[in-house]
Amino acid sequence: MLYLAGQVALVVTSGSRPDHAFGFRMFSESSTLNAKLVRYVEAPSGHGTVGVPVDGTTWTARDARGVLHRFDWRDRVREPALTYFGGTIHASYGADAQLARFQAALDDVAAHIPQDAETQQLGIEVDVRKNGRQATHVSLTSAPRHVDAPVPSDVPQ
């Protein structure tokens, strides 16, 4: 009886999960996404942040000592649907599920780039088209990172 109650609870609450797991859908969602990876760094004015588009999945940034490092999104994220930026992809399990996966990937990558002292947050700018309807824009950002500012390159070490 407890097993049956658990199964009923999973089916009844399926709509509250981004991927609608355990829910019945007669027709699957046909959604596409176009995503671009963005780094948020300190604005040149020193006040606030500015978004810097990432070309593909790699970027370079300085550490706290001013040493330049190369970072690649794919070092942490291996799922192909989460590593393709700049083109249209199909959201196999629905747009909400894909956005939730992008958000989890953002938070994971942002938490695992300690040598990047320039990036204050990572973001993904996504154009979502659900079932062929008009595209909507969604901005996802990672949790803010606590980074030490890099030493300017003209300061002796």
C-alpha positions in Angstrom: 0.0 0.0 0.0 2.8 2.4 0.8 4.4 1.7 -2.6 1.2 2.5 -4.4 0.8 5.7 -2.4 4.4 6.7 -3.3 3.7 6.1 -7.0 0.5 8.2 -6.9 2.4 11.0 -5.2 5.0 10.9 -8.0 2.4 11.1 -10.7 0.4 13.8 -9.0 3.4 16.0 -8.3 5.0 15.5 -11.8 3.9 19.0 -13.0 6.0 20.7 -10.3 9.3 19.2 -11.7 11.0 20.9 -14.6 11.2 17.6 -16.6 7.7 16.5 -15.5 9.2 13.1 -14.6 6.5 10.4 -13.8 3.9 12.4 -15.6 2.0 11.3 -18.7 2.2 13.5 -21.8 0.4 12.2 -24.8 2.3 14.6 -27.1 5.9 15.6 -26.3 6.9 19.3 -26.3 8.7 20.4 -29.4 10.9 23.2 -28.2 14.2 24.6 -29.4 16.8 26.8 -27.7 19.6 29.0 -28.8 22.1 29.7 -26.0 25.1 31.9 -25.6 27.6 31.7 -22.7 28.5 35.0 -21.0 31.0 36.0 -18.3 30.2 38.9 -16.0 33.3 40.8 -15.1 34.0 44.1 -13.4 33.0 47.1 -15.6 36.0 49.1 -16.9 34.6 52.1 -14.9 35.0 50.0 -11.7 31.3 50.3 -10.9 29.2 47.2 -11.4 29.6 44.4 -13.9 29.4 44.0 -17.6 28.6 40.8 -19.6 31.3 39.6 -21.9 30.2 37.0 -24.5 32.3 33.8 -24.6 33.3 32.6 -28.0 32.2 29.0 -28.0 33.1 27.3 -24.7 36.5 28.7 -23.8 37.8 31.9 -22.3 41.0 33.3 -20.7 41.2 35.1 -17.4 43.8 36.0 -14.9 44.2 34.5 -11.4 44.8 36.6 -8.3 48.6 36.8 -9.1 47.9 38.1 -12.6 48.8 34.8 -14.4 46.6 34.2 -17.5 44.8 30.8 -17.6 42.5 29.2 -20.2 39.2 27.8 -19.1 36.8 25.5 -20.9 33.2 25.0 -20.0 33.5 21.4 -21.3 36.1 20.6 -18.6 33.1 20.3 -16.2 30.1 19.8 -18.4 30.2 16.8 -20.7 26.5 16.6 -21.8 26.5 17.6 -25.5 23.1 19.4 -25.2 24.7 21.6 -22.5 27.9 22.4 -24.4 26.5 23.7 -27.7 26.4 27.5 -27.8 25.6 29.8 -30.6 23.3 27.6 -32.5 19.8 26.0 -32.2 19.3 22.8 -30.3 16.3 20.7 -29.6 15.1 20.5 -26.0 14.5 16.8 -25.9 12.8 16.8 -22.5 11.2 20.2 -22.8 12.4 23.8 -22.4 11.9 23.9 -18.7 14.0 20.8 -18.1 16.8 22.1 -20.4 16.8 25.5 -18.6 17.0 23.7 -15.2 20.0 21.7 -16.5 21.7 24.8 -17.8 21.2 26.4 -14.4 22.7 23.5 -12.6 25.7 23.5 -15.0 26.2 27.2 -14.5 26.4 26.8 -10.8 28.7 23.9 -11.0 31.2 25.5 -13.4 31.2 28.8 -11.4 32.0 26.9 -8.2 34.9 25.0 -9.9 37.0 27.8 -11.5 39.0 29.0 -8.5 41.9 30.3 -10.7 39.6 32.7 -12.5 39.8 35.9 -10.5 38.1 38.0 -13.1 34.7 36.3 -13.6 32.2 37.4 -11.0 29.3 35.3 -12.4 28.7 33.1 -15.4 25.5 33.4 -17.4 23.6 31.9 -20.3 21.4 34.0 -22.5 18.8 31.7 -24.1 16.2 32.3 -26.7 13.4 29.7 -26.2 10.9 28.7 -28.8 8.2 26.4 -27.3 6.2 24.4 -29.8 7.0 26.7 -32.7 5.6 29.8 -30.9 7.3 33.2 -30.7 10.7 33.0 -29.1 11.1 34.3 -25.5 14.4 35.4 -24.0 15.6 33.9 -20.7 18.7 35.1 -18.8 20.3 32.5 -16.4 23.1 33.4 -14.0 25.2 31.4 -11.6 25.5 32.3 -8.0 27.8 35.2 -7.5 31.4 34.2 -7.1 33.7 35.6 -4.4 36.9 36.3 -6.3 40.1 38.1 -5.5 40.9 40.8 -8.0 43.9 40.0 -10.2 47.1 41.9 -9.7 47.5 44.4 -12.6 50.1 43.0 -15.1 52.4 46.1 -14.7 52.9 45.5 -10.9 56.1 43.6 -10.1 55.6 40.3 -8.3 
